[in-house]
Amino acid sequence: MFEKKYYFLAGLPRAGNTVLSSILNQNSRVQVSANSFVSTIFAYILDQADNLAYQNFPDSQSIMDCASSVFQSYYKSWKGRTIIDRAPWGTDANLRILEQYCPNELKFICPVRDVNKVLASFIFQHYKSGALDVQNEEEVIEHCDELMTREDSHIAKGLWSIRNFVKDEYKDRVYFMHYDDFCDDPQQELNNIYKFLGIRKYKHDFNNIQQYEVNGVRYNDKIDKFLTNLHTVKKTIERSTYRVENILPESVITKYEHLTFDHFRNCH
């Protein structure tokens, strides 16, 4: 029986995560998770140290044994040799978990894109789903700020991850996938990812991309109006045609225009 390897997809949303995952899942040796709650499982287990029963009988080794088996237990039924878990693994707390409990060397794929383009993509999708009135500038501004600051915001956690990933200690453990490069030459980006992970190359079909699915399960974006179509992928890779300035108010563009990947790389 082969031993699974666990790697991680952690970067900005609306930067090609879902379509990349759908394409990688064409390869039977690779399986990429949906937005994962594995990090939450770790946190729940490790937080038991604050439990009165634990403090009354502090069996730390048993807690550590539980945490050590999380990846193997959660992915026990997954058939892939290489598992890529998608979650905000680049936050400080999650990196500490991985440093201690990931059973193999750490490697991260980090999709990046200018934040204003990320915000514009969210706003455009929320408008299409009827969840947001883009004619109401005040509502759009408030929604953008919420997307940037909310505690569970994928954008905020993605930016946090990037700030950590550009540090010298992670420079050899992260592959930054630029959204524009992926759209321009997806085969080259896939080749780069396979080389980075040490996986044999695979000939992918970029002309008949299927909706994201793994182990017979798909996203249920109907549970929330703000999720509608967020994980729907097109049959082929197409760059967005809308213009940021036609979607975002000028004040939002000005506020976040400095948040580019080059900004974080140059600040380090």
FENNOR-V482159 format. One record per residue. N is the residue number from 1. NEAR is the number of other ideal C-beta (glycine too) atoms within 12 Angstrom. Layout:
n=N near=NEAR
n=N near=NEAR
//
This chain:
n=1 near=7
n=2 near=11
n=3 near=13
n=4 near=27
n=5 near=28
n=6 near=37
n=7 near=41
n=8 near=43
n=9 near=44
n=10 near=47
n=11 near=44
n=12 near=45
n=13 near=39
n=14 near=33
n=15 near=42
n=16 near=43
n=17 near=42
n=18 near=39
n=19 near=37
n=20 near=38
n=21 near=39
n=22 near=36
n=23 near=38
n=24 near=41
n=25 near=38
n=26 near=28
n=27 near=27
n=28 near=14
n=29 near=24
n=30 near=36
n=31 near=35
n=32 near=39
n=33 near=37
n=34 near=30
n=35 near=31
n=36 near=31
n=37 near=19
n=38 near=36
n=39 near=35
n=40 near=22
n=41 near=25
n=42 near=35
n=43 near=23
n=44 near=19
n=45 near=28
n=46 near=26
n=47 near=17
n=48 near=24
n=49 near=21
n=50 near=14
n=51 near=16
n=52 near=10
n=53 near=12
n=54 near=18
n=55 near=13
n=56 near=9
n=57 near=13
n=58 near=16
n=59 near=16
n=60 near=16
n=61 near=10
n=62 near=16
n=63 near=27
n=64 near=20
n=65 near=15
n=66 near=24
n=67 near=32
n=68 near=20
n=69 near=19
n=70 near=32
n=71 near=35
n=72 near=24
n=73 near=20
n=74 near=27
n=75 near=30
n=76 near=14
n=77 near=15
n=78 near=31
n=79 near=20
n=80 near=27
n=81 near=24
n=82 near=36
n=83 near=40
n=84 near=43
n=85 near=42
n=86 near=44
n=87 near=39
n=88 near=42
n=89 near=46
n=90 near=42
n=91 near=29
n=92 near=18
n=93 near=23
n=94 near=34
n=95 near=32
n=96 near=20
n=97 near=33
n=98 near=36
n=99 near=19
n=100 near=19
n=101 near=32
n=102 near=31
n=103 near=22
n=104 near=21
n=105 near=17
n=106 near=31
n=107 near=32
n=108 near=41
n=109 near=43
n=110 near=45
n=111 near=41
n=112 near=42
n=113 near=38
n=114 near=31
n=115 near=40
n=116 near=34
n=117 near=38
n=118 near=41
n=119 near=41
n=120 near=34
n=121 near=36
n=122 near=42
n=123 near=40
n=124 near=28
n=125 near=32
n=126 near=30
n=127 near=27
n=128 near=20
n=129 near=22
n=130 near=13
n=131 near=23
n=132 near=29
n=133 near=16
n=134 near=28
n=135 near=12
n=136 near=14
n=137 near=19
n=138 near=16
n=139 near=20
n=140 near=31
n=141 near=25
n=142 near=20
n=143 near=33
n=144 near=37
n=145 near=22
n=146 near=23
n=147 near=37
n=148 near=29
n=149 near=17
n=150 near=17
n=151 near=14
n=152 near=17
n=153 near=26
n=154 near=36
n=155 near=37
n=156 near=28
n=157 near=34
n=158 near=40
n=159 near=39
n=160 near=28
n=161 near=42
n=162 near=41
n=163 near=28
n=164 near=34
n=165 near=41
n=166 near=28
n=167 near=20
n=168 near=12
n=169 near=14
n=170 near=27
n=171 near=16
n=172 near=14
n=173 near=30
n=174 near=37
n=175 near=34
n=176 near=36
n=177 near=40
n=178 near=30
n=179 near=33
n=180 near=23
n=181 near=27
n=182 near=34
n=183 near=27
n=184 near=16
n=185 near=17
n=186 near=32
n=187 near=22
n=188 near=19
n=189 near=32
n=190 near=34
n=191 near=22
n=192 near=22
n=193 near=39
n=194 near=28
n=195 near=15
n=196 near=25
n=197 near=35
n=198 near=16
n=199 near=25
n=200 near=14
n=201 near=19
n=202 near=21
n=203 near=13
n=204 near=27
n=205 near=20
n=206 near=26
n=207 near=15
n=208 near=15
n=209 near=27
n=210 near=24
n=211 near=24
n=212 near=31
n=213 near=22
n=214 near=32
n=215 near=19
n=216 near=9
n=217 near=15
n=218 near=20
n=219 near=26
n=220 near=16
n=221 near=23
n=222 near=15
n=223 near=11
n=224 near=15
n=225 near=17
n=226 near=26
n=227 near=23
n=228 near=22
n=229 near=26
n=230 near=32
n=231 near=28
n=232 near=22
n=233 near=28
n=234 near=23
n=235 near=16
n=236 near=17
n=237 near=30
n=238 near=18
n=239 near=20
n=240 near=26
n=241 near=13
n=242 near=19
n=243 near=13
n=244 near=28
n=245 near=15
n=246 near=17
n=247 near=32
n=248 near=35
n=249 near=28
n=250 near=17
n=251 near=17
n=252 near=34
n=253 near=26
n=254 near=16
n=255 near=19
n=256 near=30
n=257 near=21
n=258 near=17
n=259 near=30
n=260 near=24
n=261 near=35
n=262 near=19
n=263 near=20
n=264 near=29
n=265 near=20
n=266 near=10
n=267 near=15
n=268 near=17
//
